[in-house]
Amino acid sequence: MSSFKLSRSKLIRVVVPVMAVAIGAWACVRLLSDSHTESTNDAYVQADFTLVAPRVAGQISDVLVDDNQSVKSGQLLVRIDDRDYRAALMSADADVAAARAAVANFDAEIARHPSLVEQARATLRSDDAAIDFARANAARYQNLSDAGAGTAQEQQHAWSTLAQQLAQQAHDRAALATTQQNLDVLRTQRDKAAGALARAEAVREQAKLNLSYTEIRAPVDGKVGRRSARVGAFVAPGAPVLAIVPLLDAYVVANFQENQITRMRPGETVRIKVDSIPGVAIKGHVDSLAPATGVSFAPIAPDNATGNFTKIVQRVPVKITIDRGQEAAAALSVGLSVEAEVALGQGGQALAQRGDAK
């Protein structure tokens, strides 16, 4: 009996210190872990996907991509029947040619205007010479009539000729003034024609753009999703026909409780676990913290100023970027649930080492 008591006493003396050391070690690890990391499983993979929609209406003639296909920026995705838009471009080209011809016509009129002015001045000089002769002839017949050597009919004819020459001179002088002023009219008409040309060129440019819009191209690199484009379907401007998901730029939005973000800062290391990729840890960094809790952006926000109040811990969305060059990151899909563990302060190095070990 005494031997049994002795063994029991020895066992107690050995087990109790071991348990105390184990409990102490566990508590230290737990405290250190809790003080340097924060984690949540309320986190999901997201990406800023782009909805691709046509800018012109028409019937789809070709669909050049399949569901879930990877595409590059600028790659042709869908082609719309372009015959109507080609006809519109041809009509616009004809209008531009006509408008350009009108401008050229006015340019030619303006170019020959100095010649017309000089011609009118030459006519006036001819009128001056004719008037001088008619005046001298009238004076000669007046002298003959006064001397009784000429007839009254000849005298009247000479004066009539002088009057006609004077009237012709007045007419030609007015014609010169009109010709000189016509330059301003030509310039105004030329400006009007130039405006019509610019408008026709703008219409043609829009026709070119509309024709180019019949080819729908990928705006970014990514994968095709939500493809509703089908050959023969009629599409309207602004109606999405597919989505491009840039998986290389995917990120994680983790909803941490408000008491978890006290020491959380942008740039801190994050270890990400994905349910669809067990046993693999993906590295990332805290990009930013949302300026408001998730409930603040809800369509119908709760009103805590009415009725009985029960405090509910709120969650703040935290954007986490995924580090480049990780093979596992290429297998992510938007919407996957993940578990995010953020290293706070000095815990970043330890968390990074844990991620490398994984």
C-alpha positions as CSV (number, residue, x, y, z in Angstrom):
1,M,0.0,0.0,0.0
2,S,2.7,2.4,0.9
3,S,4.4,1.5,-2.4
4,F,1.3,2.4,-4.3
5,K,1.1,5.7,-2.5
6,L,4.7,6.4,-3.3
7,S,4.3,5.8,-7.0
8,R,1.2,7.9,-7.1
9,S,3.0,10.7,-5.4
10,K,5.9,10.5,-7.9
11,L,3.4,10.5,-10.8
12,I,1.7,13.6,-9.5
13,R,5.0,15.3,-9.0
14,V,5.9,14.6,-12.7
15,V,2.6,15.2,-14.4
16,V,1.6,18.4,-12.7
17,P,4.8,20.4,-13.8
18,V,4.5,19.0,-17.3
19,M,0.8,20.0,-17.5
20,A,1.6,23.4,-16.1
21,V,4.4,24.0,-18.7
22,A,2.1,22.8,-21.5
23,I,-0.7,25.0,-20.4
24,G,1.6,28.0,-20.0
25,A,3.1,27.4,-23.5
26,W,-0.3,27.1,-25.0
27,A,-1.4,30.3,-23.3
28,C,1.7,32.1,-24.5
29,V,1.3,31.0,-28.0
30,R,-2.4,31.8,-27.9
31,L,-1.8,35.3,-26.5
32,L,1.0,36.0,-28.9
33,S,-1.0,34.7,-31.8
34,D,-4.1,36.7,-30.9
35,S,-2.1,39.9,-30.4
36,H,-0.4,39.7,-33.8
37,T,-3.1,38.4,-36.2
38,E,-6.7,38.9,-37.0
39,S,-8.7,36.5,-39.1
40,T,-12.2,36.1,-40.5
41,N,-14.0,33.6,-42.8
42,D,-16.5,36.3,-43.9
43,A,-14.4,37.0,-47.0
44,Y,-14.9,36.5,-50.7
45,V,-12.9,36.8,-53.9
46,Q,-14.0,39.7,-56.1
47,A,-12.9,41.4,-59.3
48,D,-13.9,44.6,-61.1
49,F,-15.4,42.8,-64.1
50,T,-16.6,44.7,-67.2
51,L,-19.9,44.3,-68.8
52,V,-19.4,44.5,-72.6
53,A,-22.2,46.2,-74.5
54,P,-22.6,47.3,-78.1
55,R,-22.6,51.0,-79.0
56,V,-24.8,50.6,-82.1
57,A,-27.9,48.6,-82.8
58,G,-27.9,45.7,-85.2
59,Q,-28.0,41.9,-85.8
60,I,-25.1,39.8,-84.6
61,S,-23.3,38.1,-87.5
62,D,-20.4,36.5,-85.7
63,V,-19.6,35.4,-82.1
64,L,-15.9,34.7,-81.9
65,V,-15.5,33.6,-78.2
66,D,-16.9,30.8,-76.1
67,D,-18.0,30.7,-72.5
68,N,-15.2,30.9,-69.9
69,Q,-12.6,31.6,-72.7
70,S,-9.5,33.7,-71.8
71,V,-9.2,36.8,-74.0
72,K,-6.7,39.6,-74.4
73,S,-7.4,43.3,-74.5
74,G,-8.4,44.4,-78.0
75,Q,-9.4,40.9,-79.1
76,L,-12.4,40.7,-81.3
77,L,-15.4,39.2,-79.5
78,V,-18.6,39.9,-81.5
79,R,-19.3,41.3,-84.9
80,I,-22.5,43.1,-85.9
81,D,-23.9,43.1,-89.4
82,D,-22.2,46.3,-90.8
83,R,-23.9,46.7,-94.2
84,D,-26.2,49.6,-93.1
85,Y,-23.2,51.4,-91.6
86,R,-21.0,51.0,-94.7
87,A,-23.8,52.5,-96.8
88,A,-24.1,55.4,-94.3
89,L,-20.3,55.9,-94.6
90,M,-20.5,56.0,-98.4
91,S,-23.2,58.6,-98.3
92,A,-21.2,60.7,-95.9
93,D,-18.1,60.4,-98.2
94,A,-20.3,61.7,-101.1
95,D,-21.5,64.7,-99.0
96,V,-17.9,65.5,-98.0
97,A,-16.9,65.5,-101.7
98,A,-19.8,67.8,-102.7
99,A,-19.0,70.2,-99.8
100,R,-15.3,70.2,-100.7
101,A,-16.2,71.1,-104.3
102,A,-18.3,74.0,-103.2
103,V,-15.5,75.4,-101.1
104,A,-13.1,75.0,-104.1
105,N,-15.6,76.8,-106.3
106,F,-15.7,79.8,-104.0
107,D,-11.9,79.7,-103.7
108,A,-11.7,80.0,-107.5
109,E,-14.2,82.9,-107.5
110,I,-12.2,84.7,-104.9
111,A,-9.0,84.0,-106.8
112,R,-10.4,85.6,-110.1
113,H,-11.9,88.5,-108.3
114,P,-8.9,90.9,-108.8
115,S,-9.2,90.3,-112.5
116,L,-12.9,91.2,-112.6
117,V,-12.1,94.4,-110.7
118,E,-9.3,95.3,-113.1
119,Q,-11.7,94.6,-116.0
120,A,-14.2,97.0,-114.6
121,R,-11.6,99.7,-114.1
122,A,-10.5,99.2,-117.7
123,T,-14.1,99.7,-118.8
124,L,-14.2,102.9,-116.9
125,R,-11.0,104.1,-118.6
126,S,-12.6,103.3,-122.0
127,D,-15.6,105.3,-120.9
128,D,-13.4,108.3,-120.0
129,A,-11.9,108.2,-123.5
130,A,-15.3,107.9,-125.2
131,I,-16.7,110.8,-123.1
132,D,-13.7,113.0,-124.0
133,F,-14.3,112.3,-127.7
134,A,-18.1,112.8,-127.4
135,R,-17.6,116.1,-125.5
136,A,-15.1,117.4,-128.0
137,N,-17.5,116.4,-130.9
138,A,-20.4,118.1,-129.2
139,A,-18.4,121.3,-128.7
140,R,-17.3,121.2,-132.4
141,Y,-20.9,120.9,-133.6
142,Q,-21.9,123.6,-131.2
143,N,-19.3,125.9,-132.8
144,L,-20.4,125.0,-136.3
145,S,-24.0,125.7,-135.4
146,D,-23.2,129.0,-133.9
147,A,-21.3,129.9,-137.1
148,G,-24.3,128.8,-139.2
149,A,-22.3,126.0,-140.8
150,G,-23.8,123.0,-139.0
151,T,-27.3,121.7,-138.8
152,A,-29.4,121.5,-135.6
153,Q,-29.8,117.7,-136.1
154,E,-26.1,117.1,-136.1
155,Q,-25.7,119.2,-132.9
156,Q,-28.5,117.3,-131.1
157,H,-27.0,114.0,-132.2
158,A,-23.5,115.0,-130.7
159,W,-25.1,116.0,-127.4
160,S,-27.1,112.9,-127.3
161,T,-24.0,110.8,-127.8
162,L,-22.2,112.6,-125.0
163,A,-25.2,112.0,-122.6
164,Q,-25.1,108.3,-123.5
165,Q,-21.4,108.0,-122.8
166,L,-21.9,109.8,-119.4
167,A,-24.7,107.3,-118.5
168,Q,-22.5,104.4,-119.6
169,Q,-19.7,105.7,-117.4
170,A,-22.1,105.9,-114.4
171,H,-23.3,102.3,-115.1
172,D,-19.7,101.0,-115.3
173,R,-18.7,102.9,-112.2
174,A,-21.5,101.2,-110.3
175,A,-20.5,97.9,-111.8
176,L,-17.0,98.4,-110.4
177,A,-18.3,99.2,-106.9
178,T,-20.5,96.0,-107.1
179,T,-17.6,93.9,-108.2
180,Q,-15.4,95.3,-105.4
181,Q,-18.1,94.6,-102.8
182,N,-18.7,91.2,-104.2
183,L,-15.4,90.0,-102.6
184,D,-17.0,90.2,-99.1
185,V,-20.0,88.3,-100.3
186,L,-17.8,85.6,-101.8
187,R,-15.8,85.3,-98.6
188,T,-18.9,85.0,-96.5
189,Q,-20.3,82.3,-98.9
190,R,-17.0,80.6,-98.8
191,D,-17.1,80.5,-95.0
192,K,-20.6,79.1,-95.1
193,A,-19.4,76.4,-97.5
194,A,-16.5,75.6,-95.2
195,G,-18.9,75.2,-92.3
196,A,-21.0,72.8,-94.4
197,L,-17.8,70.9,-95.2
198,A,-16.8,70.7,-91.6
199,R,-20.3,69.4,-90.7
200,A,-20.1,66.8,-93.5
201,E,-16.7,65.7,-92.3
202,A,-18.1,65.3,-88.8
203,V,-21.0,63.2,-90.1
204,R,-18.5,61.1,-92.0
205,E,-16.4,60.7,-88.9
206,Q,-19.4,59.6,-86.9
207,A,-20.2,57.1,-89.7
208,K,-16.7,55.8,-89.4
209,L,-17.1,55.4,-85.7
210,N,-20.4,53.7,-86.1
211,L,-18.9,51.3,-88.6
212,S,-16.0,50.5,-86.1
213,Y,-18.5,49.9,-83.3
214,T,-19.9,46.9,-85.3
215,E,-16.8,45.1,-84.0
216,I,-17.0,44.6,-80.3
217,R,-13.5,44.1,-78.7
218,A,-12.3,43.1,-75.3
219,P,-11.6,46.2,-73.1
220,V,-9.3,44.3,-70.7
221,D,-7.6,41.0,-70.3
222,G,-9.7,38.4,-68.6
223,K,-12.2,35.5,-68.9
224,V,-15.5,35.6,-70.7
225,G,-18.6,35.2,-68.5
226,R,-22.3,35.8,-68.7
227,R,-22.2,35.4,-72.5
228,S,-25.6,36.1,-74.0
229,A,-24.4,37.0,-77.5
230,R,-25.8,34.6,-80.1
231,V,-25.6,34.7,-83.9
232,G,-28.7,36.3,-85.4
233,A,-29.8,38.0,-82.3
234,F,-30.6,41.7,-82.5
235,V,-28.8,43.9,-80.0
236,A,-29.5,47.4,-78.8
237,P,-26.9,50.0,-77.6
238,G,-26.1,49.6,-73.9
239,A,-27.5,46.1,-73.6
240,P,-24.7,43.8,-72.2
241,V,-23.8,40.8,-74.3
242,L,-21.1,39.3,-72.1
243,A,-18.8,40.1,-69.2
244,I,-15.0,40.2,-69.0
245,V,-13.6,39.1,-65.6
246,P,-10.0,40.2,-65.0
247,L,-8.9,37.3,-62.8
248,L,-5.3,38.5,-62.7
249,D,-6.5,41.6,-60.9
250,A,-8.8,39.7,-58.5
251,Y,-8.8,40.7,-54.9
252,V,-10.4,39.7,-51.6
253,V,-12.9,41.7,-49.6
254,A,-12.8,40.5,-46.0
255,N,-15.5,41.7,-43.5
256,F,-13.7,42.1,-40.2
257,Q,-15.5,42.9,-37.0
258,E,-15.0,46.5,-35.8
259,N,-12.9,45.4,-32.8
260,Q,-10.5,43.6,-35.1
261,I,-9.4,46.6,-37.2
262,T,-8.0,48.7,-34.3
263,R,-4.4,48.1,-35.3
264,M,-5.0,47.0,-38.9
265,R,-3.1,49.2,-41.5
266,P,-2.7,49.1,-45.3
267,G,0.3,47.2,-46.5
268,E,0.2,44.5,-43.8
269,T,0.7,40.9,-44.8
270,V,-2.3,38.6,-45.3
271,R,-2.5,34.8,-45.6
272,I,-5.4,33.6,-47.6
273,K,-6.9,30.1,-47.5
274,V,-9.4,29.1,-50.2
275,D,-11.9,26.2,-49.6
276,S,-11.5,25.1,-53.3
277,I,-7.7,24.8,-52.9
278,P,-7.2,23.0,-49.6
279,G,-3.7,23.0,-48.1
280,V,-2.5,26.0,-50.0
281,A,-2.0,29.5,-48.6
282,I,-2.0,32.5,-50.9
283,K,-0.2,35.6,-50.0
284,G,-1.6,39.1,-50.1
285,H,-1.5,42.5,-48.6
286,V,-4.1,44.9,-47.0
287,D,-4.9,47.5,-49.7
288,S,-7.4,49.6,-47.8
289,L,-10.1,49.8,-45.2
290,A,-13.6,50.8,-46.2
291,P,-14.8,54.3,-45.0
292,A,-18.0,52.8,-43.5
293,T,-19.4,49.5,-42.3
294,G,-21.2,47.2,-44.7
295,V,-24.6,48.0,-43.3
296,S,-24.1,51.7,-44.0
297,F,-24.5,51.1,-47.7
298,A,-27.5,48.9,-47.4
299,P,-30.6,50.1,-49.3
300,I,-32.6,50.1,-46.1
301,A,-30.3,51.0,-43.2
302,P,-31.4,50.0,-39.6
303,D,-32.6,52.8,-37.4
304,N,-31.2,52.3,-34.0
305,A,-33.0,55.3,-32.6
306,T,-36.3,53.4,-32.5
307,G,-37.6,50.7,-30.2
308,N,-35.4,48.6,-27.9
309,F,-31.7,48.6,-28.6
310,T,-29.3,45.6,-28.7
311,K,-25.7,46.3,-29.6
312,I,-24.6,44.3,-32.6
313,V,-20.9,44.2,-33.6
314,Q,-20.6,45.7,-37.1
315,R,-18.2,44.6,-39.8
316,V,-15.9,46.7,-41.9
317,P,-15.0,45.6,-45.4
318,V,-11.2,45.4,-45.9
319,K,-9.8,45.1,-49.5
320,I,-6.9,42.7,-49.8
321,T,-4.8,42.6,-53.0
322,I,-3.3,39.3,-54.0
323,D,0.5,39.2,-54.6
324,R,1.6,38.5,-58.2
325,G,3.4,35.4,-59.4
326,Q,1.5,32.8,-57.4
327,E,0.4,29.8,-59.3
328,A,-2.5,29.1,-57.0
329,A,-3.9,32.6,-57.5
330,A,-4.6,31.7,-61.2
331,A,-7.2,29.1,-60.0
332,L,-9.3,31.6,-58.2
333,S,-12.9,32.4,-59.3
334,V,-14.9,35.4,-58.4
335,G,-17.3,34.7,-55.5
336,L,-15.3,32.0,-53.8
337,S,-15.3,32.1,-50.0
338,V,-11.9,32.4,-48.3
339,E,-10.4,32.7,-44.9
340,A,-8.2,35.8,-44.5
341,E,-5.6,36.1,-41.7
342,V,-3.9,39.5,-41.3
343,A,-0.6,40.0,-39.6
344,L,-0.7,43.1,-37.4
345,G,2.5,45.0,-36.9
346,Q,5.5,42.8,-36.0
347,G,3.4,39.6,-36.7
348,G,3.9,40.1,-40.5
349,Q,7.3,38.3,-40.6
350,A,6.0,35.3,-38.6
351,L,2.9,35.1,-40.8
352,A,5.0,35.2,-43.9
353,Q,7.1,32.4,-42.6
354,R,4.0,30.4,-41.9
355,G,2.8,31.0,-45.4
356,D,6.1,29.8,-46.9
357,A,6.0,26.7,-44.8
358,K,2.5,25.9,-46.2
